[in-house]
Amino acid sequence: VAGGTTVSLSVLATANAPVSWMCWGEGMFATNFQKAITVTADASGLATVSFQAPDGGKCPMIVASPLCSGTVRLVVTAQPKTYLIPPTP
């Protein structure tokens, strides 16, 4: 993802189940500005969060629900911001 942007991340869980997300490294969840958040999956089981990616780097995450077996592990890779410097006249 582009560094410094907010992206939506989703997992499929049990309908209406609590789903906890935790991230290590840089970045944070845009809703609470923390490195951990618990959301409720919708009626179809989709649990979505908004994640604020850092300006470059990797953000390992783990996602779990007490109503589902196992965990989901993922890594969000953020690209550094690109700054355009106008040419000097």
PERA-V566283 format. One record per helix or strand. SS is the DSSP state (hx for helix, st for strand). FROM is the first residue (numbers start at 1). TO is the last residue. Records with the same first field share a line. If there is no record, write none. Layout:
# PERA-V566283
SS=FROM-TO  FROM-TO
This chain:
# PERA-V566283
st=2-2  6-12  18-23  28-29  34-34  36-40  46-52  57-64  71-79
